Structures are given as C-alpha cells and as structure tokens.
Amino acid sequence: MYDLNVVWPGQGYTTPSPAQMENLYNTISMLYAFGYHYVAINFVVSETFKLPQDDVSKLNPIPMKDIGQRFKEFPKLRLFSRITLILSDPAKCQTVLKINNTGAFDMVAIQPLTEKALQLTTANLDVDLISLPMSSRWPYFLKHKTVGQALVKGIKFELCYSGLVGGTAAYESSSALGVTGRICRKQFLSNALQLIRASRSQGLVFSSGASEPMNVRNYKDILATLNQLDLKNSNCKVGFLNNPEAVLVKGRLRITSHKQTAIFELIVSEFAAALDSRAG
C-alpha cells in the first residue's frame, strides 16, 4: 500500500532536531508495520517562501539516502520525496514551473487555499496531486466541473485522515481529544463529504498526513469510516493502491521521460505526394 504524505519535520531549510528525526523514523516504522511499503516524505512550503533557484541540489532538504540507510533492514520499503506548495495567490504559480523543471522531487503537489488558486491549478498547472486542507473550512463550494477538469488531466485529489484522528493539535492526552481536535474532526467530515460528492468518488488518494506515529491508522479502520460517508469499498481500496501508484508514476515520468512532439501532417502530405508521382 501507499502513503504519500508523511510530513517532513523541518521548518523550511532548518535542520530538524534529533528528536524530530526520531519521531519521523518512528512514523515510517509504524506505517511499514501496517503494510504501507511505499511512503513519501512531504516537504510543505508556503507561496511566500523563497526556494533556492541557483543550486538544484539544495532545493530538496530531505536527506533521502541517509533515511534510506536507516531503514535498510526493511527490504520492501520504498521512500520518495514530495513537495507541497500552499497556494492562495495565482500570481505565485511560477514557482511550480521552476520546481517541475528541476526534478528535485519525485512528486509535486498543490494545496490551494482559494477558489481562484484551485481553478488555476486544475486548468494550467502540471502537478501530480491536489491536497485540499481537510481540517479547515473551505472559503468556496467545490464544484464537480473543477474537479473533473483535474481528473481528466490525471491529477488526483488527496484526502488526509490526520484531521480525523487528532486534528492539527493532535492529542492533548492519551485518552481525550482537545477542543481543537474535535473542531478539526467535524470539519474533516464536512470537507470529505464535499470532496466525495464533487469527485463522484473518483481519483481520490488517501494519505495519513502524519507528523507522529499516533496519527497513523490501519487502512481497514479508515475504510470503515469512509463507508459511513457513502464511499464503497472498491473506491476506498483504489485510493490506497491504484490512485497513489498513478500519482507516483506520473511524478517519476516527469523526471525520467522526455516530452516530444511529432508532426504528422507534413509526413502524411509528403508521403501522399510521393505516391501521386509514382502513380503518374
């Protein structure tokens, strides 16, 4: 199974503390124990954050080789890097184009905060994933036309269940959710219903969005919850298997493949002219 959203603990390009790195390792270990063998570490940045453009090697702060060495005893584990740009101003979309050209990350995702940013993403940007903020109220009504436009281009929509488990404040204690957690849970259910309706249960990717091991859940527990939102088991399983695989393949192809254009009209016209001359 796939989990494409394990939050990188560093703030910007600051080096995480040893405790934060150990927390990241424990989160990945928990996911592996639950059967998630394809895990992406997510570097989240805001649109105002200045990314280093002069040196591509400094663009990705996640030490993938070092983390991979830490989990060399897990032979089935595959780790990937991802960047998520929080976008509210459509004028900042040039950052996405620059990131795509570098190939520094395996996947590129957008978290649009406004309707204009969402419309721009679905219409013009070449990204792999749209990750809507599930724990906060959206300032717009999600339309099927907008979602469908993205799905036609192969862009999937991510639904992170961390807001359902504990919210942005996580657990205040081992037995009770805090006030913020209860608000996030309520908002998550409302947003999930809206996303399922607008997408017609298609093109959904389910991720943990975990920042600590307590935010990780077995996929069967998430299936049981999503079934209560009128999502069929078949659509749920696709969200843990086929759809995230398609996102990962799409992102990797951007790095390893080359875009080419073939002009067929000229070739066909020349071939037809040659046939006419032979016939004459």
C-alpha positions as CSV (number, residue, x, y, z in Angstrom):
1,M,0.0,0.0,0.0
2,Y,0.9,3.6,-0.4
3,D,1.1,6.6,1.9
4,L,2.1,9.7,0.0
5,N,2.1,12.2,2.9
6,V,4.4,11.9,5.9
7,V,5.2,15.4,7.0
8,W,8.9,16.5,6.9
9,P,9.6,17.9,10.4
10,G,11.9,20.7,9.4
11,Q,10.7,24.3,9.2
12,G,11.9,25.5,5.8
13,Y,15.5,24.6,5.3
14,T,16.4,24.4,9.0
15,T,17.8,21.1,10.1
16,P,15.4,19.1,12.3
17,S,16.4,18.2,15.8
18,P,17.4,14.6,16.6
19,A,14.1,14.2,18.5
20,Q,12.2,15.3,15.4
21,M,14.1,12.9,13.2
22,E,13.5,10.1,15.6
23,N,9.8,10.9,15.5
24,L,9.9,10.7,11.7
25,Y,11.6,7.4,11.8
26,N,9.0,6.0,14.2
27,T,6.2,7.3,12.0
28,I,7.6,5.5,9.0
29,S,8.2,2.3,11.0
30,M,4.6,2.4,12.1
31,L,3.4,2.8,8.6
32,Y,5.6,-0.2,7.5
33,A,4.1,-2.3,10.3
34,F,0.6,-1.5,9.0
35,G,1.6,-2.6,5.5
36,Y,2.4,0.7,3.8
37,H,5.5,-0.1,1.8
38,Y,5.6,2.9,-0.5
39,V,6.0,6.1,1.6
40,A,6.6,9.7,0.5
41,I,8.1,12.3,2.8
42,N,6.3,15.6,2.3
43,F,8.1,19.0,2.3
44,V,5.5,21.7,2.8
45,V,6.2,25.3,1.9
46,S,4.1,28.4,1.6
47,E,4.0,30.6,-1.6
48,T,5.9,33.4,0.1
49,F,8.9,31.1,1.0
50,K,11.9,31.7,-1.3
51,L,13.3,28.5,-2.7
52,P,17.0,28.3,-3.7
53,Q,17.0,28.5,-7.5
54,D,20.7,28.8,-8.1
55,D,21.6,25.3,-6.8
56,V,19.2,22.5,-7.6
57,S,20.9,20.2,-5.1
58,K,19.8,22.5,-2.3
59,L,16.2,22.6,-3.3
60,N,15.3,19.3,-1.6
61,P,16.2,19.4,2.1
62,I,15.2,15.8,2.8
63,P,18.3,13.5,3.1
64,M,16.7,10.6,1.2
65,K,19.9,8.5,1.2
66,D,20.5,8.8,4.9
67,I,16.9,8.0,5.7
68,G,17.1,5.0,3.4
69,Q,20.1,3.7,5.2
70,R,18.2,3.9,8.5
71,F,15.6,1.5,7.1
72,K,17.9,-0.8,5.2
73,E,16.5,-3.7,7.3
74,F,13.1,-3.1,5.7
75,P,13.7,-4.6,2.3
76,K,10.2,-3.9,0.9
77,L,10.1,-0.2,2.0
78,R,10.4,2.4,-0.8
79,L,10.9,6.0,0.1
80,F,10.1,9.0,-2.1
81,S,10.3,12.8,-1.7
82,R,7.4,15.2,-2.3
83,I,6.9,19.0,-2.2
84,T,3.6,20.6,-1.5
85,L,3.2,24.3,-2.3
86,I,0.5,26.1,-0.3
87,L,-1.0,28.5,-2.9
88,S,-3.6,31.3,-2.5
89,D,-2.3,33.9,-5.0
90,P,-2.5,32.6,-8.6
91,A,0.3,35.0,-9.5
92,K,2.7,32.8,-7.5
93,C,2.2,29.8,-9.8
94,Q,5.6,30.4,-11.5
95,T,7.2,28.6,-8.5
96,V,5.5,25.4,-9.6
97,L,7.0,25.7,-13.1
98,K,10.5,26.2,-11.7
99,I,10.1,23.1,-9.4
100,N,8.9,20.9,-12.2
101,N,12.0,21.8,-14.4
102,T,14.4,20.8,-11.6
103,G,13.2,17.3,-11.0
104,A,14.4,17.6,-7.4
105,F,11.3,15.9,-6.0
106,D,9.5,12.7,-7.0
107,M,6.1,14.3,-6.8
108,V,4.8,17.9,-6.9
109,A,1.5,18.8,-5.1
110,I,-0.5,21.9,-4.6
111,Q,-2.7,22.9,-1.6
112,P,-4.9,25.7,-2.9
113,L,-6.5,27.9,-0.3
114,T,-8.8,29.9,-2.6
115,E,-11.1,29.1,-5.4
116,K,-9.0,31.0,-8.0
117,A,-5.9,29.1,-7.0
118,L,-7.8,25.8,-7.3
119,Q,-9.2,26.8,-10.8
120,L,-5.7,27.8,-11.9
121,T,-4.2,24.5,-10.7
122,T,-6.8,22.4,-12.5
123,A,-6.6,24.3,-15.7
124,N,-3.0,25.3,-16.2
125,L,-0.5,23.7,-13.8
126,D,1.3,20.5,-14.4
127,V,1.2,18.9,-10.9
128,D,0.6,15.3,-9.7
129,L,-1.7,15.9,-6.7
130,I,-4.1,18.4,-5.2
131,S,-4.1,18.2,-1.4
132,L,-7.0,20.2,0.0
133,P,-6.9,21.3,3.6
134,M,-9.2,18.9,5.3
135,S,-9.1,20.3,8.8
136,S,-10.2,23.9,8.0
137,R,-13.3,25.3,6.4
138,W,-13.0,26.0,2.6
139,P,-14.0,29.5,1.5
140,Y,-15.6,28.2,-1.6
141,F,-18.0,25.5,-2.8
142,L,-16.2,22.6,-4.5
143,K,-17.7,22.1,-8.0
144,H,-17.8,18.9,-10.0
145,K,-16.7,20.7,-13.1
146,T,-13.5,21.9,-11.5
147,V,-12.7,18.6,-10.0
148,G,-13.5,16.8,-13.3
149,Q,-11.2,19.1,-15.2
150,A,-8.3,18.0,-13.0
151,L,-9.2,14.3,-13.2
152,V,-9.1,14.4,-17.0
153,K,-5.5,15.6,-16.8
154,G,-4.6,12.8,-14.5
155,I,-4.4,15.0,-11.4
156,K,-5.6,13.2,-8.3
157,F,-7.1,14.7,-5.1
158,E,-5.6,13.8,-1.7
159,L,-7.7,13.2,1.4
160,C,-5.5,13.2,4.6
161,Y,-7.1,11.5,7.5
162,S,-4.9,13.1,10.2
163,G,-7.6,15.7,10.8
164,L,-10.0,12.9,11.6
165,V,-7.6,11.2,14.0
166,G,-6.4,14.1,16.0
167,G,-6.6,17.4,14.1
168,T,-3.8,19.9,13.9
169,A,-3.5,19.9,17.7
170,A,-3.2,16.1,17.8
171,Y,-3.8,14.6,21.2
172,E,-3.9,16.6,24.4
173,S,-3.8,13.3,26.3
174,S,-3.8,9.6,25.6
175,S,-7.5,9.3,26.2
176,A,-9.2,12.5,25.1
177,L,-9.2,14.8,22.1
178,G,-8.7,18.5,22.7
179,V,-11.2,21.2,21.6
180,T,-9.2,21.9,18.5
181,G,-9.2,18.3,17.6
182,R,-12.9,18.0,17.9
183,I,-13.4,21.0,15.6
184,C,-11.0,19.6,13.1
185,R,-12.8,16.2,13.1
186,K,-16.1,17.9,12.4
187,Q,-14.6,20.0,9.6
188,F,-12.9,16.9,8.2
189,L,-16.2,15.0,7.8
190,S,-17.8,18.0,6.1
191,N,-15.0,18.5,3.7
192,A,-14.7,14.8,2.9
193,L,-18.4,14.6,2.0
194,Q,-18.0,17.6,-0.3
195,L,-14.9,16.1,-2.0
196,I,-16.6,12.7,-2.5
197,R,-19.6,14.4,-4.0
198,A,-17.7,16.7,-6.3
199,S,-15.3,13.9,-7.5
200,R,-18.1,11.3,-7.8
201,S,-15.8,9.1,-5.7
202,Q,-13.2,9.0,-8.5
203,G,-9.5,10.0,-8.4
204,L,-9.1,10.0,-4.6
205,V,-5.9,9.3,-2.8
206,F,-6.0,8.5,0.9
207,S,-2.9,9.5,2.9
208,S,-2.1,9.9,6.6
209,G,-0.6,13.4,6.6
210,A,1.1,12.1,9.8
211,S,3.5,14.1,11.8
212,E,3.8,11.5,14.5
213,P,3.1,7.7,14.9
214,M,-0.2,8.3,16.8
215,N,-1.6,9.8,13.6
216,V,-1.2,6.5,11.7
217,R,-4.1,4.1,11.2
218,N,-4.6,0.7,9.6
219,Y,-6.3,1.1,6.2
220,K,-9.2,-1.0,7.4
221,D,-10.0,1.5,10.1
222,I,-10.1,4.2,7.5
223,L,-12.3,2.1,5.2
224,A,-14.8,1.7,8.0
225,T,-15.0,5.4,8.5
226,L,-15.2,6.2,4.8
227,N,-18.0,3.7,4.3
228,Q,-20.1,5.8,6.6
229,L,-19.6,8.6,4.1
230,D,-21.2,6.5,1.4
231,L,-17.9,5.6,-0.2
232,K,-17.8,2.0,-1.5
233,N,-15.1,-0.5,-0.5
234,S,-13.9,-0.7,-4.1
235,N,-13.4,3.1,-4.3
236,C,-11.7,3.1,-0.9
237,K,-9.2,0.4,-1.9
238,V,-8.3,2.2,-5.1
239,G,-7.5,5.2,-3.0
240,F,-4.8,3.2,-1.2
241,L,-3.5,1.3,-4.1
242,N,-4.1,2.3,-7.8
243,N,-4.6,6.0,-7.5
244,P,-1.4,6.7,-5.4
245,E,0.5,4.4,-7.7
246,A,-0.7,6.5,-10.7
247,V,0.4,9.7,-8.9
248,L,3.9,8.3,-8.2
249,V,4.3,7.0,-11.8
250,K,3.2,10.4,-13.2
251,G,5.7,12.2,-11.0
252,R,8.5,9.9,-11.8
253,L,7.9,10.1,-15.5
254,R,8.2,13.9,-15.4
255,I,11.8,13.3,-14.2
256,T,12.9,10.4,-16.3
257,S,11.0,10.9,-19.6
258,H,11.3,13.4,-22.4
259,K,8.5,15.4,-23.9
260,Q,8.4,15.1,-27.7
261,T,6.1,16.3,-30.4
262,A,5.6,14.6,-33.8
263,I,4.3,16.5,-36.8
264,F,2.2,14.0,-38.7
265,E,0.6,16.3,-41.3
266,L,3.9,17.1,-43.0
267,I,4.9,13.4,-43.1
268,V,1.5,12.3,-44.5
269,S,1.4,15.1,-47.1
270,E,4.9,14.2,-48.4
271,F,4.1,10.5,-48.4
272,A,0.9,11.2,-50.4
273,A,2.8,13.4,-52.9
274,A,5.3,10.6,-53.4
275,L,2.5,8.1,-54.1
276,D,0.9,10.5,-56.6
277,S,4.2,11.0,-58.5
278,R,4.6,7.2,-58.8
279,A,1.1,6.8,-59.9
280,G,1.5,9.4,-62.6
